[in-house]
Amino acid sequence: MIAMAKKSEFRPDKSRNTLLSHLILTPLQRKKVLKWGLYTLVLVFLSVVQDVLLSQVRIFGATTELVPCAIFLICVLEGAQNSCIFALISSLLYLFSGTAAGPYSMVAITFLCIGVCVLRQAFLQASFPAAMLCVAVAMLVYELVNFFFGLFLGLTLFSRFHGFLITAVLSVLVAPVLYPLFKSIGTIGGQSWKE
C-alpha cells in the first residue's frame, strides 16, 4: 500500500542562509575570532601609521618599529599557548608587507615572542611593569638581531649601532600607549588562564 502524505498544517521555517549559520561556532569561539581579528586590524593600522607617517620622522637618525613592538606586547599579554601561532602568522605578514628588515625577522619575532612569553609566565606576575619589561627585552634583542644581520650582509655600518638602540627605545616608549587597548581587546571572550 502506498502511504499518502498528509498535508502539513504548519509551514516550515524559512532557512536563513548567512555566513554565521554555516559556521558551527559557539558564542565563545566567535568572541575569540573577534578578539584575534581586532588584534590583526590594530596591527594593520599600526603598519600603515608606521609606513606612511612615522617613516618620515627621524629622532637622532632613528624611527620606531611599531609592528614588532605590538606583536611582542600582544604575545606577552596572551601567553605562550595562545599567541605562538599568532606571532608566526603576524611576523610572516609583516615580512610580506615589505617593512621587515629581512626574512630573518620572521624567525626572530616568532622565537622572541615565545621566549618572552615563557619568561613572563615562569618568572613574573601578569602586570603592567612585567609586560613592559618583556617588551623592552624583546625589542632590544630584535634590534640587535637586525643590526648584526645587517652588519653581516653589508647593509649597515658599525657606526650605526646607536641608531638601532634608539629605534628599540622609541618603540618601547609606544608600548604603554598600546597597553590599555590590547588589554581591553584581550578581555573579549574571557580569560583562558588565571594565574
Disulfide bonds with the S-S distance in Angstrom:
none
